[in-house]
Amino acid sequence: MFDKTYRQRLEADLARWEADGVIAPASAASIRNALPPLPPGINIAVVVAIVGGLLIAAAFLAFVAAHWTEIARLLRFSILLAGMVVAGGLGAWFAARGRDLLADLCASIGAIVFGAGIALVGQMYHLGEDFAGGMLLWSIGAFAGALLTGSRGALAVGLVAASIWTCMRTTDTPDALHLPFIAVWLIAAATAFAWNSRVAAHLVSLALLPWWIATSLRFEFDGAEPSFLLANGAALVFGAGLALAAAPSPRALRLGSVLSVYGALALAAVAFLEVTTADDILRIRTKTVSAQPIWAILCGIAGVVLALASAGITRRVGEVLAAGAIGLVLLAAPLWPAAEAGEPWLAYAALLCAMLCLVVSGMLDDVRPRIIAGWLGIAGVVAGITWAVKGSLLHRSAFLAAAGIAAVAFATALNRMLPRAAR
């Protein structure tokens, strides 16, 4: 909260309020004195020192790489071990002097060197060619470093390694869910919750995407469409984020708000994918309803239920509309026609209404990322409808015109109703 940007804004507000006579000079001085000192930032000297250190490290790595085959195995391993020790020692030295960012950078470098050590040991001693297992080991080591040092960079390294691990395992066994990644992700999420860090919350939220995408692309079901599986994942993330943010805890609020933002953006992206892959759905599906796995359907339902539960706790109308947006995107899946004749007008209407609900939800709750997600979704859906490969362009033009007229009529009705509600 007490960062440099906030201080500058507060100082400008205090000066304006003091000039306008809103507060007394003594009160403004008391507010300034009550603020804790700013943590030391990164000045020009620190930036130049970082660049110099990186250049020295690059020179060392280039020298070692040039003589790599001439270096004995034990010496190679010793070099990497020394790199981890030096990175850890420098990180502890920086942390003791309040240079948290530099300490975090050193911990991240140590986690990267640890991964290089795993690769080197596997290469030198011709261990089993289980590259995914090596990624898991790297992830465990990076997570251990993150937990011991509180490094966000080490957490990022661990999540990247875990994402590569789950993608490889999903590719190797496409007919089964790779559930161990969920356990790893929950540990990372618990860490982000304990740290109460927005950066860690963003990293944890992003780490969900590779698992859902890999699962949606590789899970082999008859008639299953990747965009529908992604829709269920986006629904669960969005609903869980809203429910977590509704909990009476600042830590839950921070993690849940970030999760809900990524869920809203994912929901908008899925709406666009559902429209653009309509032709593929017509070629693949053989049933009148979408052939989604039961676990994916349950995830989508859970997302709607969690969003409604959050609305019940917070009493916010915007979250009710967010639940409606989730439900409409999920409803679009069984609305796509199985036959090649005709066009999915109901599915188009459901997706447009879903994105409109997302925009209105963000406006009512004053959540700008949700508004942006809704507008991006509307643009994507309209673009997908307009430039669809199959069907009549004239019919799509008439549909968009009818949708626009309905939206204007709805806006007019709202404009007349809102003043009455205000009274």
C-alpha positions as CSV (number, residue, x, y, z in Angstrom):
1,M,0.0,0.0,0.0
2,F,2.7,2.4,1.0
3,D,4.6,2.4,-2.3
4,K,6.1,5.4,-4.1
5,T,3.1,5.9,-6.4
6,Y,0.7,5.9,-3.5
7,R,2.9,8.4,-1.6
8,Q,3.0,10.7,-4.5
9,R,-0.7,10.7,-5.0
10,L,-1.3,11.1,-1.2
11,E,1.1,14.1,-1.1
12,A,-0.7,15.8,-4.0
13,D,-4.0,15.2,-2.3
14,L,-2.8,16.5,1.1
15,A,-1.4,19.7,-0.6
16,R,-4.7,20.3,-2.4
17,W,-6.8,19.7,0.7
18,E,-4.6,21.9,2.7
19,A,-4.8,24.7,0.1
20,D,-8.6,24.3,-0.1
21,G,-8.9,24.5,3.7
22,V,-10.4,21.0,4.0
23,I,-7.7,20.0,6.6
24,A,-5.5,22.0,8.8
25,P,-1.7,22.1,8.2
26,A,-1.2,20.4,11.5
27,S,-3.4,17.5,10.4
28,A,-1.5,17.1,7.1
29,A,1.8,17.0,9.0
30,S,0.4,14.4,11.4
31,I,-0.6,12.2,8.4
32,R,2.8,12.5,6.9
33,N,4.5,11.7,10.1
34,A,2.3,8.6,10.6
35,L,3.4,7.0,7.4
36,P,6.2,4.5,7.6
37,P,9.4,5.1,5.7
38,L,9.6,4.0,2.1
39,P,11.6,0.9,1.4
40,P,14.8,1.5,-0.5
41,G,14.2,1.4,-4.2
42,I,16.4,0.7,-7.1
43,N,18.5,3.7,-8.1
44,I,20.7,4.1,-11.2
45,A,23.8,2.7,-9.4
46,V,21.9,-0.5,-8.6
47,V,20.7,-0.9,-12.2
48,V,24.2,-0.4,-13.6
49,A,25.5,-2.9,-11.0
50,I,22.9,-5.4,-12.0
51,V,23.9,-5.0,-15.7
52,G,27.6,-5.4,-14.8
53,G,26.9,-8.5,-12.7
54,L,24.9,-10.1,-15.6
55,L,27.7,-9.3,-18.0
56,I,30.3,-11.0,-15.7
57,A,28.0,-14.0,-15.3
58,A,27.5,-14.2,-19.1
59,A,31.3,-14.1,-19.6
60,F,31.8,-16.8,-17.0
61,L,29.1,-19.0,-18.6
62,A,30.6,-18.5,-22.1
63,F,34.1,-19.4,-20.8
64,V,32.8,-22.6,-19.2
65,A,30.8,-23.5,-22.3
66,A,33.9,-23.1,-24.5
67,H,35.9,-25.5,-22.3
68,W,32.9,-27.7,-21.2
69,T,34.2,-30.9,-22.8
70,E,37.6,-30.4,-21.3
71,I,36.3,-30.0,-17.8
72,A,36.1,-33.1,-15.6
73,R,32.7,-34.3,-14.6
74,L,33.3,-33.6,-10.9
75,L,34.5,-30.1,-11.7
76,R,31.4,-29.4,-13.8
77,F,29.1,-30.4,-10.9
78,S,31.2,-28.4,-8.5
79,I,30.9,-25.3,-10.7
80,L,27.1,-25.6,-10.7
81,L,27.0,-26.3,-6.9
82,A,29.2,-23.3,-6.4
83,G,26.8,-21.2,-8.5
84,M,23.9,-22.2,-6.2
85,V,25.9,-21.4,-3.1
86,V,27.1,-18.1,-4.4
87,A,23.6,-17.1,-5.5
88,G,22.2,-18.1,-2.1
89,G,24.9,-16.3,-0.2
90,L,24.4,-13.1,-2.2
91,G,20.7,-13.3,-1.7
92,A,21.1,-13.6,2.1
93,W,23.5,-10.6,2.0
94,F,21.1,-8.5,0.0
95,A,18.2,-9.5,2.3
96,A,20.1,-8.5,5.4
97,R,20.6,-5.1,3.9
98,G,17.0,-4.6,2.9
99,R,17.6,-5.1,-0.8
100,D,14.6,-7.4,-1.2
101,L,14.4,-7.2,-5.0
102,L,18.1,-8.2,-5.5
103,A,17.7,-11.0,-2.9
104,D,14.7,-12.3,-4.9
105,L,16.7,-12.1,-8.1
106,C,19.6,-14.2,-6.5
107,A,17.1,-16.8,-5.3
108,S,15.7,-17.0,-8.8
109,I,19.1,-17.5,-10.3
110,G,19.8,-20.2,-7.8
111,A,16.6,-22.0,-8.8
112,I,17.6,-21.8,-12.5
113,V,21.1,-23.1,-11.7
114,F,19.5,-26.0,-9.8
115,G,17.6,-27.0,-12.9
116,A,20.9,-26.8,-14.9
117,G,22.4,-29.1,-12.3
118,I,19.7,-31.7,-12.8
119,A,20.2,-31.6,-16.5
120,L,24.0,-32.0,-16.1
121,V,23.7,-34.9,-13.7
122,G,21.3,-36.7,-16.1
123,Q,23.6,-36.1,-19.0
124,M,26.9,-37.1,-17.3
125,Y,25.6,-40.3,-15.8
126,H,23.2,-41.3,-18.5
127,L,20.1,-41.5,-16.3
128,G,16.7,-42.5,-17.6
129,E,15.4,-40.3,-20.4
130,D,12.4,-39.1,-18.3
131,F,12.6,-35.5,-19.1
132,A,9.2,-34.9,-17.4
133,G,10.5,-36.4,-14.2
134,G,13.5,-34.0,-14.3
135,M,11.1,-31.1,-14.7
136,L,9.2,-32.3,-11.6
137,L,12.4,-32.5,-9.6
138,W,13.3,-29.1,-10.7
139,S,9.9,-27.8,-9.8
140,I,10.2,-29.3,-6.3
141,G,13.6,-27.7,-5.7
142,A,12.4,-24.3,-6.9
143,F,9.4,-24.5,-4.7
144,A,11.6,-25.4,-1.7
145,G,13.7,-22.4,-2.5
146,A,10.7,-20.2,-2.7
147,L,9.3,-21.4,0.6
148,L,12.6,-20.9,2.3
149,T,13.4,-17.5,0.9
150,G,10.0,-16.0,0.0
151,S,11.2,-15.4,-3.5
152,R,8.5,-14.7,-6.1
153,G,11.1,-15.4,-8.9
154,A,11.8,-18.9,-7.5
155,L,8.0,-19.5,-7.3
156,A,7.8,-18.5,-11.0
157,V,10.6,-20.9,-11.9
158,G,8.9,-23.7,-10.0
159,L,5.5,-23.0,-11.7
160,V,7.1,-22.9,-15.2
161,A,8.9,-26.3,-14.6
162,A,5.6,-27.8,-13.2
163,S,3.7,-26.5,-16.3
164,I,6.2,-28.2,-18.6
165,W,6.0,-31.3,-16.5
166,T,2.2,-31.5,-16.7
167,C,2.1,-30.8,-20.5
168,M,4.6,-33.6,-21.1
169,R,2.7,-36.0,-18.9
170,T,-0.6,-35.1,-20.6
171,T,1.0,-35.7,-24.0
172,D,2.3,-39.1,-22.9
173,T,-1.1,-40.2,-21.5
174,P,-3.8,-38.2,-23.3
175,D,-6.6,-40.6,-22.1
176,A,-6.2,-39.7,-18.4
177,L,-6.3,-36.6,-16.3
178,H,-3.0,-35.5,-14.9
179,L,-4.2,-34.8,-11.4
180,P,-0.8,-34.6,-9.6
181,F,-0.4,-31.1,-11.1
182,I,-3.5,-30.0,-9.2
183,A,-1.8,-31.0,-5.9
184,V,1.3,-29.0,-6.9
185,W,-0.8,-26.0,-7.9
186,L,-2.7,-26.1,-4.6
187,I,0.6,-25.9,-2.8
188,A,1.6,-22.9,-4.9
189,A,-1.8,-21.3,-4.3
190,A,-1.5,-21.9,-0.5
191,T,1.9,-20.2,-0.7
192,A,0.5,-17.2,-2.5
193,F,-2.3,-17.0,0.0
194,A,0.2,-17.1,2.9
195,W,2.4,-14.5,1.4
196,N,-0.5,-12.2,0.6
197,S,1.3,-11.2,-2.6
198,R,-0.4,-9.9,-5.7
199,V,2.7,-11.0,-7.8
200,A,2.4,-14.6,-6.5
201,A,-1.4,-14.5,-7.1
202,H,-0.8,-13.6,-10.7
203,L,1.8,-16.4,-11.1
204,V,-0.5,-19.0,-9.6
205,S,-3.4,-17.8,-11.8
206,L,-1.3,-18.0,-15.0
207,A,0.0,-21.5,-14.0
208,L,-3.5,-22.9,-14.5
209,L,-3.6,-22.1,-18.2
210,P,-1.1,-24.7,-19.4
211,W,-2.9,-27.5,-17.6
212,W,-6.3,-26.7,-18.9
213,I,-5.1,-26.0,-22.4
214,A,-3.1,-29.3,-22.6
215,T,-6.0,-31.2,-21.1
216,S,-8.5,-29.7,-23.5
217,L,-6.3,-30.4,-26.6
218,R,-5.2,-33.9,-25.7
219,F,-8.1,-35.4,-23.8
220,E,-9.7,-37.8,-26.4
221,F,-13.4,-38.0,-26.1
222,D,-15.8,-38.7,-29.0
223,G,-17.2,-35.4,-30.1
224,A,-15.4,-33.4,-27.4
225,E,-14.5,-29.9,-28.4
226,P,-11.5,-28.2,-26.8
227,S,-13.2,-24.8,-26.5
228,F,-16.1,-26.4,-24.4
229,L,-13.6,-28.0,-22.0
230,L,-11.8,-24.6,-21.7
231,A,-15.2,-23.0,-21.0
232,N,-15.7,-25.2,-18.0
233,G,-12.2,-24.4,-16.7
234,A,-12.8,-20.7,-17.2
235,A,-16.1,-21.0,-15.4
236,L,-14.6,-22.8,-12.4
237,V,-11.7,-20.3,-12.1
238,F,-14.0,-17.3,-12.4
239,G,-16.5,-18.6,-9.9
240,A,-13.9,-19.8,-7.4
241,G,-12.1,-16.4,-7.6
242,L,-15.4,-14.6,-6.8
243,A,-16.2,-16.9,-3.9
244,L,-12.7,-16.6,-2.5
245,A,-12.8,-12.8,-2.7
246,A,-16.0,-12.8,-0.8
247,A,-14.4,-14.5,2.2
248,P,-13.7,-12.1,5.2
249,S,-10.0,-12.2,4.8
250,P,-7.6,-9.7,3.1
251,R,-5.5,-12.6,1.9
252,A,-8.5,-14.3,0.3
253,L,-9.6,-11.0,-1.2
254,R,-6.3,-10.5,-2.9
255,L,-5.9,-14.0,-4.3
256,G,-9.6,-14.3,-5.2
257,S,-9.7,-10.9,-7.0
258,V,-6.8,-11.9,-9.2
259,L,-8.2,-15.3,-9.9
260,S,-11.5,-13.8,-10.9
261,V,-9.8,-11.4,-13.3
262,Y,-8.1,-14.3,-15.1
263,G,-11.3,-16.2,-15.1
264,A,-13.2,-13.3,-16.7
265,L,-10.5,-12.9,-19.4
266,A,-10.5,-16.7,-20.0
267,L,-14.3,-16.6,-20.3
268,A,-14.1,-13.9,-23.0
269,A,-11.4,-15.8,-24.9
270,V,-13.5,-19.0,-24.7
271,A,-16.5,-17.2,-26.1
272,F,-14.4,-16.1,-29.1
273,L,-13.1,-19.7,-29.5
274,E,-16.6,-21.2,-29.5
275,V,-17.6,-18.9,-32.4
276,T,-14.5,-19.4,-34.5
277,T,-14.5,-23.2,-34.1
278,A,-18.1,-23.6,-35.0
279,D,-17.3,-25.2,-38.3
280,D,-15.0,-27.7,-36.6
281,I,-17.8,-28.6,-34.2
282,L,-20.1,-29.3,-37.1
283,R,-17.6,-31.7,-38.6
284,I,-16.6,-33.5,-35.5
285,R,-19.7,-33.9,-33.4
286,T,-22.1,-36.7,-34.0
287,K,-24.6,-36.1,-31.2
288,T,-27.3,-33.5,-30.6
289,V,-25.5,-32.4,-27.4
290,S,-21.9,-31.6,-26.7
291,A,-20.0,-34.8,-25.7
292,Q,-18.2,-33.3,-22.7
293,P,-16.7,-35.5,-20.0
294,I,-18.7,-35.5,-16.8
295,W,-15.8,-34.0,-14.7
296,A,-15.7,-31.0,-17.0
297,I,-19.4,-30.4,-16.8
298,L,-19.2,-30.6,-13.0
299,C,-16.5,-28.0,-13.1
300,G,-18.7,-25.6,-15.0
301,I,-21.6,-26.2,-12.7
302,A,-19.4,-25.6,-9.7
303,G,-18.3,-22.3,-11.2
304,V,-21.9,-21.1,-11.5
305,V,-22.7,-22.2,-8.0
306,L,-19.7,-20.5,-6.5
307,A,-20.4,-17.3,-8.3
308,L,-24.0,-17.3,-7.0
309,A,-22.8,-18.2,-3.5
310,S,-20.4,-15.2,-3.7
311,A,-23.3,-13.0,-4.8
312,G,-25.3,-14.2,-1.8
313,I,-22.5,-13.3,0.6
314,T,-21.7,-9.9,-0.9
315,R,-25.2,-8.9,-2.0
316,R,-23.8,-7.6,-5.2
317,V,-26.0,-7.6,-8.3
318,G,-22.9,-7.5,-10.5
319,E,-21.8,-11.0,-9.3
320,V,-25.3,-12.3,-10.1
321,L,-24.7,-11.1,-13.6
322,A,-21.2,-12.6,-13.6
323,A,-22.8,-16.0,-12.7
324,G,-25.3,-15.4,-15.6
325,A,-22.4,-14.7,-18.0
326,I,-20.8,-18.0,-16.9
327,G,-24.0,-19.9,-17.4
328,L,-24.7,-18.5,-20.8
329,V,-21.2,-19.4,-22.1
330,L,-21.7,-22.9,-20.8
331,L,-25.2,-23.0,-22.3
332,A,-23.8,-22.2,-25.7
333,A,-22.2,-25.6,-25.9
334,P,-25.4,-27.7,-26.3
335,L,-27.0,-25.0,-28.5
336,W,-24.6,-25.6,-31.4
337,P,-26.5,-27.6,-34.0
338,A,-25.2,-31.1,-34.9
339,A,-26.4,-30.9,-38.5
340,E,-24.6,-28.9,-41.1
341,A,-27.8,-27.2,-42.2
342,G,-28.6,-23.9,-40.5
343,E,-26.7,-21.6,-38.3
344,P,-26.4,-21.5,-34.5
345,W,-28.3,-18.3,-33.9
346,L,-29.3,-19.3,-30.3
347,A,-25.6,-20.0,-29.4
348,Y,-24.6,-16.6,-31.0
349,A,-27.3,-14.9,-28.9
350,A,-26.2,-16.7,-25.7
351,L,-22.6,-15.7,-26.2
352,L,-23.5,-12.0,-26.9
353,C,-25.7,-11.9,-23.9
354,A,-23.0,-13.5,-21.8
355,M,-20.4,-10.9,-22.8
356,L,-22.9,-8.0,-22.2
357,C,-23.6,-9.4,-18.7
358,L,-19.8,-9.5,-18.1
359,V,-19.5,-5.8,-19.0
360,V,-22.5,-4.7,-16.9
361,S,-21.2,-6.9,-14.0
362,G,-17.9,-5.1,-14.1
363,M,-19.6,-1.7,-14.2
364,L,-21.8,-2.5,-11.2
365,D,-19.0,-3.9,-9.2
366,D,-16.5,-1.3,-10.4
367,V,-14.0,-3.9,-11.6
368,R,-12.2,-2.5,-14.6
369,P,-10.6,-5.8,-15.8
370,R,-14.0,-7.5,-15.9
371,I,-15.3,-4.6,-18.1
372,I,-12.3,-5.0,-20.4
373,A,-12.8,-8.7,-20.6
374,G,-16.5,-8.2,-21.5
375,W,-15.7,-5.7,-24.3
376,L,-13.0,-7.9,-25.7
377,G,-15.4,-10.8,-25.7
378,I,-18.1,-8.8,-27.5
379,A,-15.6,-7.8,-30.1
380,G,-14.4,-11.3,-30.6
381,V,-17.9,-12.8,-30.8
382,V,-19.1,-10.1,-33.3
383,A,-15.9,-10.7,-35.4
384,G,-16.5,-14.4,-35.3
385,I,-20.1,-14.1,-36.4
386,T,-19.3,-11.6,-39.1
387,W,-16.4,-13.6,-40.7
388,A,-17.8,-17.1,-40.2
389,V,-16.8,-19.4,-43.1
390,K,-20.1,-21.1,-43.5
391,G,-23.6,-19.7,-43.9
392,S,-25.0,-16.6,-45.5
393,L,-23.4,-13.2,-44.8
394,L,-26.8,-11.6,-45.4
395,H,-28.4,-13.7,-42.6
396,R,-25.6,-12.9,-40.2
397,S,-26.0,-9.2,-41.0
398,A,-29.7,-9.4,-40.2
399,F,-28.9,-11.2,-37.0
400,L,-26.4,-8.6,-35.9
401,A,-28.9,-5.8,-36.7
402,A,-31.6,-7.5,-34.7
403,A,-29.2,-8.0,-31.8
404,G,-28.2,-4.3,-32.0
405,I,-31.9,-3.2,-32.0
406,A,-32.6,-5.4,-29.0
407,A,-29.6,-4.0,-27.1
408,V,-30.8,-0.4,-27.8
409,A,-34.3,-1.2,-26.7
410,F,-33.0,-2.8,-23.5
411,A,-30.8,0.2,-22.9
412,T,-33.8,2.5,-23.3
413,A,-35.8,0.5,-20.8
414,L,-33.0,0.6,-18.3
415,N,-32.6,4.3,-18.7
416,R,-36.3,4.8,-17.8
417,M,-36.2,2.3,-14.9
418,L,-33.0,3.5,-13.2
419,P,-34.3,6.9,-12.1
420,R,-37.4,5.2,-10.5
421,A,-35.2,2.8,-8.7
422,A,-33.0,5.7,-7.5
423,R,-36.0,7.2,-5.8
